[in-house]
């Protein structure tokens, strides 16, 4: 029998073409002769009464060969029944039969004897070989994938190492690293090295305050407070709008216990953003009312501050502090003649003292004219009453023996109303006015009175 696919010769009993591997199609056993015989016996099928001729058998066999070109041979009924039974058993145990080296499929033909088993074994072996090849290819693909993944991991690791190395190198030369190295050098007493690190950091970024703070601490470690302060003042002079520099300078003054210098620093600042950023440290200088100047009467001086807080003042020109000043609770009274300098500070709620405000006040009480005394000097036939004109705020004093009036002397009398002129005598009347606020006396007014009787 030849293969219908490639034309190769197929040995008997073999179910697979040895050349192309095409399975042989097995057709059910169909013997026309048996049908004819059955019709002759039963006599019920058309044409069955006709006697079977040899030519009929030949024709049926010829037709059979024509109709079943793919069959290798005709199976007997017993073989057909056996094949059907196997197919049913195979269908019932299909799921179990798939295990092992391969699945044996029934393509509709029948296995016959030992040859059929050999063909099935070859088919199974071929499928097993195919499965092994597939398994090998799958393992090769898995191995290639593992190798690719391993190479990728190695590449990523190398890139990570390079990235870490670059980051470390960048950090070692970064602003933050310079500051850290400088601070460590200060702690170790390597002042020259620390100065170099801080200068390098400053060159990298002049706007950041850490380099200036580090440099200031370097000078403080060497007990050079003035140089430490100058670090911030110089930086702020070139960057007057840098709020971070102002904050760093404020922190420096607080650390150095010089809070009084904070207000002086902020007083020169004109940038509103900076002042807003350090608002909590602002303490407004006190304001005096009335303003300093010369006055001819007693003055009450009030002291206020926009930022509130406590106010401390002095009246002797000394520097006011919380410890040495007088806490302001009521207006300062200036009631003596002369010059008085009032100096005051305001301390805000955070304990930051303001700059010192000062005011110089001069009190010069005016000297009025000598008092008016009536009657005027003269000779009188009859005694008259002597009167002194006393302005408001003054008290008049007089004597009648020619001596100069003195409020502390017993011979001086306080004027309270008209004084009777003595009779038949000569009287020298002297009168003065004394300022009730300052006790300052005017020049004396003198009158000579002579009284004579008729």
VOPA-93870 format. One record per residue (C-alpha): residue in three letters; x, y, z. Coordinates in Angstrom, 2 decimals. Last residue first. Example, Ala and Ser with C-alpha at 12.3 -4.5 7.8 and 13.67 -1.06 7.14 Angstrom:
2
{r "Ser", {13.67, -1.06, 7.14}}
{r "Ala", {12.30, -4.50, 7.80}}
! end
This chain:
454
{r "Unk", {-0.76, 167.84, 110.94}}
{r "Unk", {0.85, 164.38, 111.23}}
{r "Unk", {3.68, 163.22, 109.05}}
{r "Unk", {4.17, 159.98, 107.01}}
{r "Unk", {7.21, 159.23, 104.96}}
{r "Unk", {7.23, 156.22, 102.59}}
{r "Unk", {10.14, 154.92, 100.57}}
{r "Unk", {9.29, 152.09, 98.12}}
{r "Unk", {11.54, 149.30, 96.88}}
{r "Unk", {10.70, 146.55, 94.38}}
{r "Unk", {12.89, 143.48, 94.77}}
{r "Unk", {14.20, 141.40, 91.85}}
{r "Unk", {12.30, 138.24, 91.24}}
{r "Unk", {12.52, 135.03, 93.21}}
{r "Unk", {12.87, 131.41, 91.94}}
{r "Unk", {11.07, 128.98, 94.14}}
{r "Unk", {10.70, 126.51, 91.26}}
{r "Unk", {7.00, 125.91, 91.06}}
{r "Unk", {5.59, 128.72, 93.27}}
{r "Unk", {7.74, 131.33, 91.62}}
{r "Unk", {8.67, 133.95, 94.32}}
{r "Unk", {7.73, 137.61, 93.93}}
{r "Unk", {9.62, 140.31, 95.84}}
{r "Unk", {8.79, 143.38, 97.99}}
{r "Unk", {10.87, 146.02, 99.80}}
{r "Unk", {9.28, 148.86, 101.86}}
{r "Unk", {11.59, 151.49, 103.38}}
{r "Unk", {9.53, 153.33, 106.04}}
{r "Unk", {9.99, 156.82, 107.45}}
{r "Unk", {7.85, 157.58, 110.44}}
{r "Unk", {4.83, 159.51, 111.66}}
{r "Unk", {2.36, 156.64, 111.00}}
{r "Unk", {3.21, 153.17, 109.55}}
{r "Unk", {1.63, 152.23, 106.16}}
{r "Unk", {-0.98, 149.53, 106.56}}
{r "Unk", {-0.41, 146.38, 104.40}}
{r "Unk", {-2.91, 145.24, 101.76}}
{r "Unk", {-3.36, 141.45, 101.50}}
{r "Unk", {-1.62, 138.11, 101.94}}
{r "Unk", {2.02, 139.02, 101.49}}
{r "Unk", {4.36, 136.71, 103.25}}
{r "Unk", {6.56, 138.46, 105.76}}
{r "Unk", {10.29, 138.69, 105.90}}
{r "Unk", {11.88, 139.39, 109.25}}
{r "Unk", {11.80, 135.71, 110.14}}
{r "Unk", {14.03, 134.86, 107.20}}
{r "Unk", {13.48, 131.80, 104.96}}
{r "Unk", {11.27, 133.70, 102.50}}
{r "Unk", {14.01, 136.30, 102.16}}
{r "Unk", {13.10, 139.95, 101.49}}
{r "Unk", {16.11, 142.30, 101.34}}
{r "Unk", {16.28, 144.59, 104.38}}
{r "Unk", {14.88, 148.15, 104.40}}
{r "Unk", {12.95, 147.74, 107.59}}
{r "Unk", {9.49, 147.17, 106.06}}
{r "Unk", {10.00, 143.70, 104.51}}
{r "Unk", {8.05, 141.91, 101.78}}
{r "Unk", {7.12, 138.54, 100.24}}
{r "Unk", {4.83, 137.86, 97.28}}
{r "Unk", {3.81, 134.41, 96.08}}
{r "Unk", {3.72, 133.45, 92.41}}
{r "Unk", {1.75, 131.09, 90.25}}
{r "Unk", {-0.82, 133.67, 89.25}}
{r "Unk", {0.60, 137.20, 89.28}}
{r "Unk", {0.83, 139.15, 92.62}}
{r "Unk", {0.25, 142.94, 92.52}}
{r "Unk", {1.45, 144.29, 95.87}}
{r "Unk", {-0.65, 146.73, 97.95}}
{r "Unk", {0.35, 149.32, 100.57}}
{r "Unk", {-2.50, 150.91, 102.55}}
{r "Unk", {-2.30, 154.58, 103.37}}
{r "Unk", {-1.06, 156.54, 106.37}}
{r "Unk", {-2.07, 160.24, 106.47}}
{r "Unk", {-0.02, 163.25, 105.50}}
{r "Unk", {1.93, 161.23, 102.98}}
{r "Unk", {5.40, 161.77, 101.75}}
{r "Unk", {6.48, 159.78, 98.66}}
{r "Unk", {7.41, 156.47, 96.94}}
{r "Unk", {4.55, 154.98, 94.91}}
{r "Unk", {1.34, 153.71, 96.37}}
{r "Unk", {1.34, 150.99, 95.32}}
{r "Unk", {3.76, 148.12, 94.60}}
{r "Unk", {4.15, 146.32, 91.20}}
{r "Unk", {6.26, 143.24, 91.59}}
{r "Unk", {9.69, 142.98, 90.02}}
{r "Unk", {9.51, 141.79, 86.44}}
{r "Unk", {9.10, 138.10, 85.75}}
{r "Unk", {12.00, 135.68, 85.47}}
{r "Unk", {11.05, 132.77, 83.14}}
{r "Unk", {11.68, 129.19, 84.27}}
{r "Unk", {14.34, 127.54, 82.19}}
{r "Unk", {13.86, 123.79, 81.85}}
{r "Unk", {16.11, 122.08, 79.32}}
{r "Unk", {15.19, 118.63, 77.99}}
{r "Unk", {17.55, 116.26, 76.17}}
{r "Unk", {15.95, 113.19, 74.63}}
{r "Unk", {17.39, 109.74, 74.07}}
{r "Unk", {16.27, 106.55, 72.37}}
{r "Unk", {18.40, 103.44, 72.78}}
{r "Unk", {18.08, 100.62, 70.26}}
{r "Unk", {15.48, 98.06, 71.12}}
{r "Unk", {15.87, 95.20, 73.54}}
{r "Unk", {14.90, 91.65, 72.44}}
{r "Unk", {13.28, 89.77, 75.32}}
{r "Unk", {10.84, 87.83, 73.16}}
{r "Unk", {7.90, 89.98, 74.31}}
{r "Unk", {9.64, 93.17, 73.27}}
{r "Unk", {12.07, 95.23, 75.37}}
{r "Unk", {11.88, 99.03, 74.84}}
{r "Unk", {14.89, 101.23, 75.62}}
{r "Unk", {15.19, 104.68, 77.20}}
{r "Unk", {17.56, 107.63, 77.67}}
{r "Unk", {16.37, 110.91, 79.27}}
{r "Unk", {18.87, 113.76, 79.34}}
{r "Unk", {18.06, 116.62, 81.76}}
{r "Unk", {19.26, 120.20, 81.46}}
{r "Unk", {18.51, 122.83, 84.09}}
{r "Unk", {15.64, 124.14, 86.12}}
{r "Unk", {13.79, 121.66, 88.24}}
{r "Unk", {10.34, 120.26, 87.59}}
{r "Unk", {10.85, 117.47, 85.05}}
{r "Unk", {8.27, 114.74, 85.78}}
{r "Unk", {8.64, 111.40, 83.94}}
{r "Unk", {5.25, 110.05, 82.93}}
{r "Unk", {4.10, 106.83, 84.59}}
{r "Unk", {5.08, 103.11, 84.67}}
{r "Unk", {8.50, 103.08, 83.03}}
{r "Unk", {10.87, 100.59, 84.56}}
{r "Unk", {13.93, 102.41, 85.86}}
{r "Unk", {17.18, 101.31, 84.24}}
{r "Unk", {20.13, 99.36, 85.63}}
{r "Unk", {19.03, 95.72, 85.29}}
{r "Unk", {16.76, 95.95, 82.26}}
{r "Unk", {19.27, 98.28, 80.68}}
{r "Unk", {19.52, 102.04, 80.18}}
{r "Unk", {22.91, 103.55, 79.31}}
{r "Unk", {23.62, 106.58, 81.51}}
{r "Unk", {22.46, 110.12, 80.72}}
{r "Unk", {21.26, 110.90, 84.24}}
{r "Unk", {17.54, 110.52, 83.59}}
{r "Unk", {17.46, 106.73, 82.95}}
{r "Unk", {14.84, 104.60, 81.22}}
{r "Unk", {13.33, 101.10, 80.91}}
{r "Unk", {10.30, 100.29, 78.76}}
{r "Unk", {8.43, 96.97, 78.86}}
{r "Unk", {6.71, 95.46, 75.85}}
{r "Unk", {4.89, 97.32, 73.13}}
{r "Unk", {5.96, 97.07, 69.51}}
{r "Unk", {5.07, 100.69, 68.76}}
{r "Unk", {6.91, 102.02, 71.82}}
{r "Unk", {5.85, 104.80, 74.26}}
{r "Unk", {7.46, 107.30, 76.70}}
{r "Unk", {5.59, 110.21, 78.31}}
{r "Unk", {7.47, 113.29, 79.60}}
{r "Unk", {5.74, 115.57, 82.12}}
{r "Unk", {7.18, 119.09, 81.99}}
{r "Unk", {7.51, 121.96, 84.52}}
{r "Unk", {7.68, 125.35, 82.93}}
{r "Unk", {9.86, 127.47, 80.69}}
{r "Unk", {10.76, 124.67, 78.25}}
{r "Unk", {13.80, 123.92, 76.16}}
{r "Unk", {13.90, 120.94, 73.79}}
{r "Unk", {13.21, 117.19, 73.50}}
{r "Unk", {9.89, 116.13, 72.05}}
{r "Unk", {6.76, 116.12, 74.16}}
{r "Unk", {6.36, 113.19, 74.13}}
{r "Unk", {9.19, 110.73, 73.85}}
{r "Unk", {9.31, 107.71, 71.47}}
{r "Unk", {10.83, 104.37, 72.42}}
{r "Unk", {12.76, 102.28, 69.86}}
{r "Unk", {10.76, 99.56, 68.14}}
{r "Unk", {11.65, 95.94, 68.95}}
{r "Unk", {11.87, 93.66, 65.93}}
{r "Unk", {12.87, 90.06, 66.63}}
{r "Unk", {9.44, 88.56, 65.91}}
{r "Unk", {9.32, 90.33, 62.54}}
{r "Unk", {12.33, 88.49, 61.17}}
{r "Unk", {10.70, 87.39, 57.87}}
{r "Unk", {8.60, 90.57, 57.63}}
{r "Unk", {11.67, 92.73, 58.06}}
{r "Unk", {13.41, 90.79, 55.30}}
{r "Unk", {10.46, 91.16, 52.97}}
{r "Unk", {10.19, 94.87, 53.75}}
{r "Unk", {13.79, 95.58, 52.76}}
{r "Unk", {15.08, 98.75, 54.45}}
{r "Unk", {17.39, 97.19, 57.04}}
{r "Unk", {19.44, 99.68, 59.05}}
{r "Unk", {17.29, 99.30, 62.17}}
{r "Unk", {17.50, 95.53, 61.83}}
{r "Unk", {21.17, 95.37, 62.81}}
{r "Unk", {20.77, 97.90, 65.63}}
{r "Unk", {17.79, 95.92, 66.89}}
{r "Unk", {19.86, 92.73, 66.98}}
{r "Unk", {22.75, 94.37, 68.81}}
{r "Unk", {20.92, 94.36, 72.17}}
{r "Unk", {20.64, 90.59, 71.94}}
{r "Unk", {24.36, 90.16, 72.62}}
{r "Unk", {24.48, 86.82, 74.39}}
{r "Unk", {26.91, 85.34, 71.81}}
{r "Unk", {24.35, 82.70, 70.90}}
{r "Unk", {21.68, 85.38, 70.59}}
{r "Unk", {23.96, 87.54, 68.48}}
{r "Unk", {24.80, 84.59, 66.21}}
{r "Unk", {21.16, 83.63, 65.82}}
{r "Unk", {20.41, 87.18, 64.73}}
{r "Unk", {23.26, 87.04, 62.20}}
{r "Unk", {21.91, 83.77, 60.80}}
{r "Unk", {18.43, 85.28, 60.53}}
{r "Unk", {19.81, 88.30, 58.69}}
{r "Unk", {21.70, 86.01, 56.31}}
{r "Unk", {18.55, 83.99, 55.65}}
{r "Unk", {16.60, 87.18, 54.88}}
{r "Unk", {18.93, 88.07, 51.99}}
{r "Unk", {17.81, 91.52, 50.78}}
{r "Unk", {20.90, 93.46, 51.93}}
{r "Unk", {23.29, 91.07, 50.18}}
{r "Unk", {26.64, 92.91, 49.91}}
{r "Unk", {26.28, 94.66, 53.27}}
{r "Unk", {24.71, 91.55, 54.70}}
{r "Unk", {27.87, 89.56, 53.99}}
{r "Unk", {30.12, 92.20, 55.56}}
{r "Unk", {27.93, 92.45, 58.66}}
{r "Unk", {27.81, 88.67, 59.00}}
{r "Unk", {31.57, 88.10, 58.94}}
{r "Unk", {32.12, 91.29, 60.95}}
{r "Unk", {30.46, 89.70, 63.96}}
{r "Unk", {32.98, 86.85, 63.99}}
{r "Unk", {35.86, 89.29, 63.55}}
{r "Unk", {34.67, 91.29, 66.58}}
{r "Unk", {34.19, 88.16, 68.66}}
{r "Unk", {37.78, 86.97, 68.20}}
{r "Unk", {38.03, 84.43, 71.02}}
{r "Unk", {39.71, 81.83, 68.72}}
{r "Unk", {36.71, 79.50, 68.92}}
{r "Unk", {34.62, 82.62, 68.27}}
{r "Unk", {36.55, 83.11, 65.03}}
{r "Unk", {35.74, 79.60, 63.82}}
{r "Unk", {32.16, 80.01, 64.99}}
{r "Unk", {31.90, 83.06, 62.71}}
{r "Unk", {33.34, 81.08, 59.79}}
{r "Unk", {30.81, 78.32, 60.33}}
{r "Unk", {27.93, 80.80, 60.44}}
{r "Unk", {29.20, 82.46, 57.28}}
{r "Unk", {29.42, 79.11, 55.46}}
{r "Unk", {25.95, 78.08, 56.70}}
{r "Unk", {24.25, 81.28, 55.48}}
{r "Unk", {23.48, 80.39, 51.85}}
{r "Unk", {23.61, 83.23, 49.31}}
{r "Unk", {27.32, 82.98, 48.57}}
{r "Unk", {27.05, 79.51, 47.04}}
{r "Unk", {30.09, 77.63, 45.76}}
{r "Unk", {32.54, 80.40, 46.72}}
{r "Unk", {31.18, 80.35, 50.26}}
{r "Unk", {31.68, 76.59, 50.48}}
{r "Unk", {35.29, 76.95, 49.39}}
{r "Unk", {35.83, 79.68, 52.00}}
{r "Unk", {34.28, 77.48, 54.68}}
{r "Unk", {36.57, 74.57, 53.79}}
{r "Unk", {39.68, 76.75, 53.79}}
{r "Unk", {38.79, 78.32, 57.13}}
{r "Unk", {38.34, 74.88, 58.63}}
{r "Unk", {41.77, 73.80, 57.41}}
{r "Unk", {43.41, 76.83, 58.99}}
{r "Unk", {41.46, 76.36, 62.21}}
{r "Unk", {42.39, 72.70, 62.71}}
{r "Unk", {41.29, 72.64, 66.35}}
{r "Unk", {39.59, 69.25, 66.04}}
{r "Unk", {36.18, 70.80, 66.64}}
{r "Unk", {36.91, 73.47, 64.06}}
{r "Unk", {38.00, 70.79, 61.56}}
{r "Unk", {34.72, 68.93, 62.06}}
{r "Unk", {32.79, 72.13, 61.38}}
{r "Unk", {34.78, 72.71, 58.19}}
{r "Unk", {34.28, 69.15, 56.98}}
{r "Unk", {30.54, 69.43, 57.48}}
{r "Unk", {30.38, 72.79, 55.73}}
{r "Unk", {32.42, 71.50, 52.79}}
{r "Unk", {30.20, 68.42, 52.54}}
{r "Unk", {27.05, 70.55, 52.41}}
{r "Unk", {28.47, 72.76, 49.67}}
{r "Unk", {29.38, 69.77, 47.54}}
{r "Unk", {32.83, 68.41, 46.73}}
{r "Unk", {32.50, 65.15, 48.65}}
{r "Unk", {28.85, 65.02, 47.62}}
{r "Unk", {29.73, 64.99, 43.92}}
{r "Unk", {32.30, 62.25, 44.45}}
{r "Unk", {29.85, 60.22, 46.51}}
{r "Unk", {27.12, 60.69, 43.90}}
{r "Unk", {29.50, 59.64, 41.12}}
{r "Unk", {30.53, 56.54, 43.04}}
{r "Unk", {26.91, 55.69, 43.84}}
{r "Unk", {26.01, 56.07, 40.15}}
{r "Unk", {28.95, 53.91, 39.08}}
{r "Unk", {28.00, 51.22, 41.58}}
{r "Unk", {24.40, 51.37, 40.43}}
{r "Unk", {25.45, 51.15, 36.78}}
{r "Unk", {27.56, 48.09, 37.59}}
{r "Unk", {24.67, 46.52, 39.48}}
{r "Unk", {22.29, 47.26, 36.63}}
{r "Unk", {24.65, 45.62, 34.16}}
{r "Unk", {25.05, 42.58, 36.38}}
{r "Unk", {21.28, 42.36, 36.79}}
{r "Unk", {20.79, 42.62, 33.03}}
{r "Unk", {23.39, 39.93, 32.41}}
{r "Unk", {21.60, 37.67, 34.88}}
{r "Unk", {18.25, 38.39, 33.25}}
{r "Unk", {19.70, 37.58, 29.83}}
{r "Unk", {21.24, 34.41, 31.20}}
{r "Unk", {17.99, 33.44, 32.83}}
{r "Unk", {16.09, 34.16, 29.61}}
{r "Unk", {18.61, 32.12, 27.61}}
{r "Unk", {18.28, 29.27, 30.11}}
{r "Unk", {14.50, 29.46, 29.87}}
{r "Unk", {14.68, 29.45, 26.06}}
{r "Unk", {17.05, 26.50, 26.13}}
{r "Unk", {14.79, 24.71, 28.58}}
{r "Unk", {11.82, 25.34, 26.28}}
{r "Unk", {13.81, 24.10, 23.30}}
{r "Unk", {14.78, 21.00, 25.26}}
{r "Unk", {11.19, 20.43, 26.33}}
{r "Unk", {10.04, 20.86, 22.72}}
{r "Unk", {12.67, 18.41, 21.59}}
{r "Unk", {11.59, 16.01, 24.31}}
{r "Unk", {7.98, 16.40, 23.28}}
{r "Unk", {8.91, 15.70, 19.63}}
{r "Unk", {10.88, 12.65, 20.72}}
{r "Unk", {7.91, 11.48, 22.74}}
{r "Unk", {5.63, 12.10, 19.76}}
{r "Unk", {7.94, 10.07, 17.55}}
{r "Unk", {8.17, 7.39, 20.22}}
{r "Unk", {4.38, 7.27, 20.47}}
{r "Unk", {4.09, 7.03, 16.71}}
{r "Unk", {6.74, 4.35, 16.67}}
{r "Unk", {4.98, 2.50, 19.43}}
{r "Unk", {1.68, 2.77, 17.54}}
{r "Unk", {3.30, 1.39, 14.42}}
{r "Unk", {4.80, -1.52, 16.40}}
{r "Unk", {1.45, -2.20, 18.01}}
{r "Unk", {-0.21, -2.37, 14.57}}
{r "Unk", {2.42, -4.75, 13.35}}
{r "Unk", {1.86, -7.04, 16.32}}
{r "Unk", {-1.73, -7.65, 15.54}}
{r "Unk", {-4.04, -5.21, 13.80}}
{r "Unk", {-4.81, -1.79, 14.92}}
{r "Unk", {-8.03, -0.38, 13.48}}
{r "Unk", {-8.66, 2.92, 11.69}}
{r "Unk", {-10.72, 5.90, 12.87}}
{r "Unk", {-7.83, 8.19, 13.78}}
{r "Unk", {-7.23, 6.74, 17.24}}
{r "Unk", {-4.86, 8.97, 19.12}}
{r "Unk", {-2.09, 7.85, 21.40}}
{r "Unk", {-1.03, 10.54, 23.73}}
{r "Unk", {2.63, 10.88, 24.66}}
{r "Unk", {5.47, 9.82, 26.94}}
{r "Unk", {3.50, 9.39, 30.09}}
{r "Unk", {0.08, 10.86, 30.79}}
{r "Unk", {-2.54, 11.47, 28.09}}
{r "Unk", {-4.09, 7.98, 28.62}}
{r "Unk", {-5.66, 9.04, 31.89}}
{r "Unk", {-7.74, 11.84, 30.33}}
{r "Unk", {-8.79, 9.66, 27.43}}
{r "Unk", {-9.98, 6.79, 29.60}}
{r "Unk", {-13.62, 6.76, 28.48}}
{r "Unk", {-12.76, 7.69, 24.89}}
{r "Unk", {-10.12, 4.97, 24.73}}
{r "Unk", {-12.58, 2.39, 26.02}}
{r "Unk", {-15.08, 3.42, 23.32}}
{r "Unk", {-12.35, 3.27, 20.72}}
{r "Unk", {-11.26, -0.12, 21.92}}
{r "Unk", {-14.78, -1.47, 21.65}}
{r "Unk", {-15.06, -0.10, 18.15}}
{r "Unk", {-11.80, -1.76, 17.18}}
{r "Unk", {-12.94, -5.12, 18.60}}
{r "Unk", {-16.21, -4.83, 16.73}}
{r "Unk", {-14.36, -4.06, 13.51}}
{r "Unk", {-11.92, -6.89, 14.09}}
{r "Unk", {-14.83, -9.28, 14.61}}
{r "Unk", {-16.56, -7.91, 11.52}}
{r "Unk", {-13.50, -8.49, 9.45}}
{r "Unk", {-11.41, -5.61, 8.33}}
{r "Unk", {-10.86, -4.82, 4.66}}
{r "Unk", {-7.31, -3.90, 3.68}}
{r "Unk", {-4.99, -0.95, 3.21}}
{r "Unk", {-7.79, 1.54, 2.83}}
{r "Unk", {-7.08, 4.94, 1.21}}
{r "Unk", {-8.60, 4.12, -2.21}}
{r "Unk", {-11.85, 3.07, -0.61}}
{r "Unk", {-14.47, 3.96, -3.24}}
{r "Unk", {-12.52, 2.68, -6.23}}
{r "Unk", {-11.46, -0.52, -4.53}}
{r "Unk", {-15.04, -1.12, -3.51}}
{r "Unk", {-16.25, -0.40, -6.97}}
{r "Unk", {-13.87, -3.06, -8.36}}
{r "Unk", {-14.93, -5.50, -5.63}}
{r "Unk", {-18.54, -4.83, -6.40}}
{r "Unk", {-17.92, -5.22, -10.13}}
{r "Unk", {-16.06, -8.47, -9.60}}
{r "Unk", {-18.83, -9.83, -7.43}}
{r "Unk", {-21.38, -8.79, -9.97}}
{r "Unk", {-19.42, -10.39, -12.79}}
{r "Unk", {-19.41, -13.65, -10.92}}
{r "Unk", {-23.15, -13.58, -10.89}}
{r "Unk", {-25.43, -13.51, -7.89}}
{r "Unk", {-28.84, -14.79, -8.71}}
{r "Unk", {-31.45, -12.11, -8.93}}
{r "Unk", {-34.03, -12.28, -6.22}}
{r "Unk", {-32.13, -9.55, -4.27}}
{r "Unk", {-32.61, -6.96, -7.00}}
{r "Unk", {-34.52, -4.75, -4.67}}
{r "Unk", {-34.14, -5.87, -1.07}}
{r "Unk", {-36.73, -8.13, 0.52}}
{r "Unk", {-35.62, -11.52, -0.67}}
{r "Unk", {-34.16, -12.32, 2.69}}
{r "Unk", {-31.58, -14.74, 1.53}}
{r "Unk", {-30.66, -13.12, -1.75}}
{r "Unk", {-30.55, -9.73, -0.08}}
{r "Unk", {-28.19, -11.01, 2.58}}
{r "Unk", {-25.94, -12.51, -0.01}}
{r "Unk", {-25.81, -9.22, -1.84}}
{r "Unk", {-25.00, -7.40, 1.34}}
{r "Unk", {-22.23, -9.89, 2.14}}
{r "Unk", {-20.76, -9.36, -1.25}}
{r "Unk", {-20.68, -5.66, -0.74}}
{r "Unk", {-18.07, -6.09, 1.99}}
{r "Unk", {-17.57, -3.00, 4.08}}
{r "Unk", {-15.10, -3.27, 6.95}}
{r "Unk", {-14.65, 0.19, 8.38}}
{r "Unk", {-11.96, 2.38, 6.92}}
{r "Unk", {-8.46, 2.77, 8.34}}
{r "Unk", {-6.63, 5.89, 7.25}}
{r "Unk", {-2.86, 5.51, 7.56}}
{r "Unk", {-1.18, 8.20, 9.62}}
{r "Unk", {1.22, 10.55, 7.82}}
{r "Unk", {4.81, 10.32, 9.12}}
{r "Unk", {6.39, 11.64, 5.93}}
{r "Unk", {8.78, 8.77, 5.12}}
{r "Unk", {7.88, 5.80, 7.35}}
{r "Unk", {4.13, 6.39, 6.71}}
{r "Unk", {2.32, 5.52, 9.96}}
{r "Unk", {-0.09, 2.63, 10.65}}
{r "Unk", {2.27, -0.25, 9.86}}
{r "Unk", {0.72, -3.73, 9.67}}
{r "Unk", {1.65, -4.19, 6.07}}
{r "Unk", {4.56, -2.09, 4.86}}
{r "Unk", {3.80, 1.40, 3.53}}
{r "Unk", {5.32, 2.30, 0.10}}
{r "Unk", {5.86, 6.05, -0.36}}
{r "Unk", {3.37, 8.09, -2.39}}
{r "Unk", {3.82, 11.31, -0.38}}
{r "Unk", {0.31, 11.94, 0.95}}
{r "Unk", {-1.73, 8.97, -0.19}}
{r "Unk", {0.90, 6.64, 1.19}}
{r "Unk", {1.21, 3.48, -0.85}}
{r "Unk", {0.00, 0.00, 0.00}}
! end
